[in-house]
Amino acid sequence: MSKIFYFKQSIVIRDDIKMSRGKIAAQAAHAAVTAAELARKNFPEWFKEWFNEGQKKVVLRASSEKELLELYEKAKEKKLPTAIIRDMGLTEIPPGTITAIAIGPAPEKLVDDITKHLPLLK
């Protein structure tokens, strides 16, 4: 029997900048942890449900900084837990480069309303 998930987190990575797979993984992790911590503090019931359901996540891609910022603003307008990640510039990319966002954990429909059109990161 398959599990029905009611909560999820979407992590969105910019694909218009050169990052190694390791760098992408680190940026995704920063976004996921930061947004999850915001949810834990501000939406404890959402966080608890998401955590207990198995912490469903999807990693998607955005084509530009502009697109990433638009998604971030939509999530903020809907009052969803969301995090934007700006790199410190210690390794591969210049300081302050916006690399990723995370939306949720939140009810799956609310997250999908913002991110369902995005392709998976490959």
MARGU-507901 format. One record per residue: x, y, z of N, C-alpha, C, CB in turn. Coordinates in steps of 0.2 Angstrom, whole numbers, padded with zeros to 4 digits, always signed. Glycine has a CB too. Example, Ala and Ser with C-alpha at 12.3 -4.5 7.8 and 13.67 -1.06 7.14 Angstrom:
2
+0066-0028+0039+0062-0022+0039+0066-0016+0039+0057-0022+0045;+0064-0011+0035+0068-0005+0036+0064+0000+0039+0070-0003+0029;
END
This chain:
122
+0004-0006+0000+0000+0000+0000+0005+0006+0000-0005+0000+0006;+0003+0011-0004+0007+0017-0005+0005+0022+0000+0007+0020-0012;+0010+0026+0003+0008+0031+0008+0006+0037+0004+0015+0033+0012;+0001+0041+0007-0001+0047+0004+0002+0052+0008-0009+0048+0005;+0006+0057+0005+0009+0062+0008+0005+0069+0007+0016+0064+0004;+0005+0072+0013+0001+0078+0013+0005+0085+0014-0004+0078+0019;+0011+0084+0015+0016+0089+0016+0022+0088+0012+0018+0090+0024;+0025+0093+0010+0032+0092+0006+0036+0099+0006+0030+0091-0002;+0042+0098+0004+0046+0103+0003+0049+0103-0004+0052+0103+0008;+0049+0109-0007+0052+0110-0014+0059+0114-0013+0047+0113-0019;+0064+0111-0016+0070+0115-0016+0071+0116-0024+0076+0110-0013;+0073+0123-0025+0074+0125-0032+0081+0128-0033+0069+0130-0034;+0084+0125-0038+0091+0127-0039+0092+0130-0045+0096+0120-0039;+0096+0136-0046+0097+0139-0052+0101+0135-0056+0101+0146-0050;+0100+0134-0063+0104+0130-0067+0107+0135-0072+0099+0125-0071;+0107+0141-0071+0111+0146-0076+0118+0148-0073+0107+0152-0077;+0120+0145-0068+0127+0146-0065+0130+0139-0065+0126+0150-0058;+0137+0140-0066+0141+0134-0065+0142+0132-0058+0147+0135-0069;+0139+0126-0056+0141+0123-0050+0142+0116-0051+0135+0125-0045;+0147+0113-0047+0148+0106-0047+0142+0102-0044+0155+0104-0044;+0142+0096-0044+0137+0092-0041+0137+0093-0034+0137+0085-0043;+0143+0093-0031+0144+0094-0024+0142+0100-0021+0151+0093-0022;+0143+0106-0025+0141+0112-0023+0133+0113-0024+0144+0118-0028;+0130+0110-0029+0123+0110-0029+0120+0106-0023+0121+0106-0036;+0123+0100-0021+0121+0096-0016+0121+0101-0009+0125+0090-0015;+0127+0104-0008+0127+0108-0002+0122+0114-0002+0134+0111-0002;+0121+0117-0008+0116+0123-0008+0109+0120-0007+0117+0126-0015;+0108+0114-0010+0101+0111-0008+0100+0110-0001+0100+0105-0013;+0105+0107+0002+0105+0106+0009+0104+0112+0013+0112+0102+0011;+0108+0117+0012+0107+0124+0015+0100+0126+0015+0112+0129+0012;+0097+0126+0009+0090+0128+0008+0085+0124+0012+0088+0128+0001;+0086+0117+0011+0081+0112+0015+0082+0113+0022+0083+0105+0013;+0087+0114+0025+0088+0114+0032+0085+0121+0035+0095+0113+0035;+0087+0126+0031+0085+0133+0033+0077+0134+0033+0088+0138+0029;+0074+0131+0028+0067+0132+0027+0064+0127+0032+0065+0130+0020;+0066+0121+0033+0064+0117+0038+0064+0120+0045+0067+0110+0038;+0069+0123+0047+0070+0126+0054+0065+0132+0054+0077+0129+0055;+0064+0136+0049+0059+0141+0049+0052+0138+0050+0059+0145+0043;+0050+0132+0047+0044+0129+0048+0043+0126+0055+0043+0123+0043;+0049+0123+0058+0049+0121+0064+0047+0126+0069+0055+0117+0066;+0049+0132+0069+0048+0137+0073+0041+0141+0072+0054+0143+0073;+0039+0142+0066+0034+0146+0064+0027+0142+0062+0035+0150+0059;+0028+0136+0060+0023+0131+0058+0024+0124+0061+0022+0131+0051;+0024+0124+0068+0026+0117+0071+0022+0111+0069+0026+0118+0079;+0015+0112+0068+0011+0107+0066+0013+0104+0059+0004+0109+0066;+0014+0109+0054+0016+0107+0048+0023+0103+0048+0017+0113+0043;+0028+0106+0052+0034+0103+0052+0033+0096+0055+0039+0107+0057;+0029+0095+0060+0029+0088+0063+0025+0083+0059+0024+0089+0070;+0020+0085+0055+0017+0081+0050+0022+0079+0045+0011+0084+0047;+0025+0084+0042+0030+0083+0037+0036+0078+0039+0033+0089+0034;+0038+0079+0045+0044+0075+0048+0041+0068+0048+0046+0078+0054;+0035+0067+0051+0033+0060+0053+0031+0057+0046+0027+0061+0057;+0029+0060+0041+0027+0057+0035+0033+0055+0031+0023+0062+0030;+0039+0057+0033+0045+0055+0029+0049+0060+0026+0044+0050+0024;+0047+0067+0027+0051+0072+0025+0051+0073+0017+0058+0073+0028;+0045+0072+0014+0045+0072+0007+0048+0079+0004+0038+0072+0004;+0053+0078-0001+0056+0083-0004+0057+0082-0012+0064+0084-0001;+0057+0087-0015+0058+0087-0023+0063+0092-0024+0051+0088-0027;+0068+0091-0029+0073+0096-0031+0071+0098-0038+0080+0093-0030;+0070+0104-0039+0068+0107-0046+0073+0112-0048+0061+0110-0045;+0072+0114-0054+0077+0119-0057+0074+0125-0059+0081+0116-0062;+0077+0131-0058+0075+0137-0061+0080+0140-0066+0073+0143-0055;+0078+0143-0071+0082+0145-0077+0086+0151-0075+0078+0146-0083;+0085+0155-0070+0088+0161-0069+0087+0164-0062+0086+0167-0074;+0091+0169-0060+0090+0172-0053+0083+0175-0053+0096+0177-0052;+0081+0178-0058+0075+0182-0058+0069+0177-0057+0073+0185-0065;+0069+0171-0060+0064+0166-0059+0064+0164-0052+0065+0160-0064;+0070+0163-0049+0071+0160-0042+0068+0165-0037+0078+0159-0040;+0069+0172-0039+0067+0177-0034+0059+0178-0035+0070+0184-0036;+0056+0177-0041+0049+0177-0042+0046+0171-0038+0047+0176-0049;+0048+0165-0038+0046+0160-0034+0046+0161-0026+0050+0153-0036;+0052+0164-0024+0053+0166-0017+0047+0171-0015+0060+0169-0016;+0046+0176-0019+0041+0181-0017+0034+0178-0017+0042+0187-0022;+0033+0174-0022+0026+0170-0022+0025+0166-0015+0025+0166-0028;+0030+0163-0013+0030+0159-0007+0029+0164-0001+0036+0155-0006;+0033+0169-0001+0032+0174+0005+0025+0177+0005+0037+0179+0004;+0022+0179-0001+0016+0181-0001+0010+0177+0002+0014+0183-0008;+0011+0170+0001+0007+0165+0003+0008+0163+0010+0007+0159-0001;+0013+0166+0013+0015+0165+0020+0018+0158+0021+0010+0167+0025;+0021+0155+0017+0024+0149+0017+0031+0149+0020+0024+0145+0011;+0033+0144+0024+0041+0144+0026+0045+0144+0019+0042+0138+0031;+0049+0149+0019+0054+0149+0013+0060+0152+0015+0050+0153+0007;+0066+0149+0011+0072+0151+0013+0076+0153+0006+0076+0146+0017;+0080+0158+0006+0084+0160+0000+0091+0159+0002+0082+0167-0003;+0095+0156-0002+0102+0155-0001+0106+0159-0005+0104+0147-0002;+0111+0163-0002+0116+0167-0005+0123+0164-0003+0115+0175-0003;+0127+0162-0008+0133+0159-0007+0138+0164-0004+0136+0156-0013;+0142+0161+0001+0147+0165+0004+0153+0166-0001+0150+0161+0010;+0154+0163-0006+0159+0164-0011+0166+0161-0009+0160+0171-0012;+0166+0156-0005+0172+0153-0003+0175+0148-0007+0171+0150+0004;+0171+0145-0012+0174+0140-0017+0173+0142-0024+0170+0134-0015;+0167+0141-0027+0166+0140-0034+0163+0147-0037+0162+0135-0036;+0159+0150-0033+0155+0156-0036+0156+0162-0032+0148+0154-0037;+0155+0168-0035+0156+0174-0031+0152+0175-0025+0155+0180-0036;+0154+0179-0020+0150+0180-0014+0144+0183-0015+0154+0184-0009;+0138+0181-0012+0132+0184-0013+0128+0181-0018+0133+0191-0014;+0130+0177-0022+0127+0174-0028+0121+0170-0025+0131+0169-0032;+0115+0171-0027+0109+0168-0025+0109+0161-0029+0102+0172-0027;+0109+0156-0025+0109+0149-0028+0103+0145-0028+0115+0145-0025;+0099+0146-0023+0094+0141-0022+0088+0144-0017+0096+0134-0018;+0082+0141-0017+0077+0142-0012+0074+0136-0010+0072+0147-0015;+0071+0136-0005+0067+0130-0002+0060+0133+0000+0070+0126+0003;+0055+0130-0002+0048+0131+0000+0045+0126+0004+0043+0133-0006;+0043+0127+0010+0040+0122+0014+0046+0119+0019+0038+0116+0010;+0044+0114+0023+0038+0110+0023+0031+0114+0024+0039+0105+0028;+0027+0112+0020+0020+0115+0020+0015+0110+0016+0020+0122+0016;+0009+0112+0017+0004+0107+0013+0006+0107+0006-0003+0110+0014;+0006+0101+0003+0008+0099-0003+0005+0104-0009+0007+0092-0005;-0002+0105-0008-0005+0109-0013-0003+0116-0013-0013+0108-0012;-0001+0119-0007+0001+0125-0007+0008+0126-0011+0002+0128+0000;+0012+0121-0009+0019+0121-0012+0018+0120-0020+0024+0116-0009;+0014+0115-0022+0013+0114-0029+0010+0120-0033+0009+0108-0030;+0006+0124-0030+0003+0129-0033+0009+0134-0035-0001+0133-0028;+0015+0134-0032+0020+0139-0034+0025+0135-0039+0024+0141-0028;+0026+0129-0038+0032+0125-0041+0030+0120-0046+0036+0122-0036;+0024+0118-0047+0022+0112-0051+0024+0113-0058+0015+0111-0050;+0025+0119-0061+0027+0120-0068+0035+0119-0069+0025+0126-0070;+0039+0118-0063+0046+0118-0064+0048+0111-0066+0049+0120-0058;+0054+0110-0070+0056+0103-0071+0061+0101-0065+0060+0104-0078;+0061+0094-0065+0066+0091-0060+0073+0093-0062+0065+0084-0060;+0077+0094-0056+0084+0095-0057+0087+0088-0059+0088+0098-0051;+0091+0088-0065+0094+0082-0067+0102+0082-0067+0092+0080-0074;
END
